Amino acid sequence: MIRHSTRGMALAFAAMAWVGATPLLAQDNPRFRPAKLPDNIKAVQRSAPIVAEPKTFDFGTARPDDIIEASFTLRNTGDTPVQVLEVRPTCKCTIPTLEKDIIGPGESIKIDALLDVRGSLGRVHKKFTVVFADYSATMELAIAGKMNYPIRIKPERPPLPALIAGKRMGDLELRATDGRPFRVLAINGKKPRILEQRPAGGETAVQWRVRYEATGSVEGMGENAPYFLVIETDHPTSGKMASRLWGAELSKQELEYFKVWNDIFAHRNYAYFGEIEPGGFVEIDAPIMRPKSDMAVPVSVSMDCPGLDMEVVGVERMDEEHDERYIVRLKNVSDVDRIVITPLYFDDNGIKTRMWIGGRLRGSSTN
């Protein structure tokens, strides 16, 4: 979650082994360990008399810088109370809140959920599981929809451009789905080369195909390849946009931080903070997991980016035992306009992970 000032691995796979023509059953496999249910859940294969409405919350289309709010109703159709033991999301981008945990006969309760996948483009489908006392069968709910700006960006998952002669050059197509003509001002702080526009010949157009450079002018990246693009236009509702880059080279770049996921892991890959006015600030949520640590001792958070100051203003424990959320305040101290894309580091007794943050800083000398 991002708050503005008034100024602004597990890889899962299954295999079947054969001995002659006989399959190796799970109970014969020495790696198989049946899940141990909590003591207050009876190991019976039956479902709770609960009806969910909806099973999938379809939010339609939202902007990639929006936080999605979803709501579900659970109704008890049985004649005895049912207790909700847990509402378990599949990722930290989904934050469910339970109204109460006991549902009486004929009663209904609400589950409200926030979905924070800002920066994502395209279709989104995030699940979470509801666990009931005395019933081994769980209930699966989902939040689904599509994240798009009024300006459609293609490809939706742009690849990191190859490094050729010291430069990374890539092509994008930008099209206004609302029919409003616009200009493409900059991508990662640089004016792009225009390859095609429709209609042709004018200062503005509804559709552009441009070539951008993803290197050179962005503060805070150092020797790193850019994790995402900051796209600036003069469209009235899509002036600032972000689009994550994808590719094996980026994965390799982050590999040393992925390798320590058993010790410390950042639940967000990146956060786009938009634009910060001179002297203004935003606050971003940075959830991390550290399963082997003393949670009473906070991690060290650091960043090295000209024009941007960082301060941890809060630490919140999350539902899982070893999960916590750091509230990081980013303050604009820049004297000139600049795009920044920079890593935010979390150091737990010498073991580091990171997430990326970025956006535009308005300079104090800007007229």
Disulfide bonds with the S-S distance in Angstrom:
Cys91-Cys93 2.07
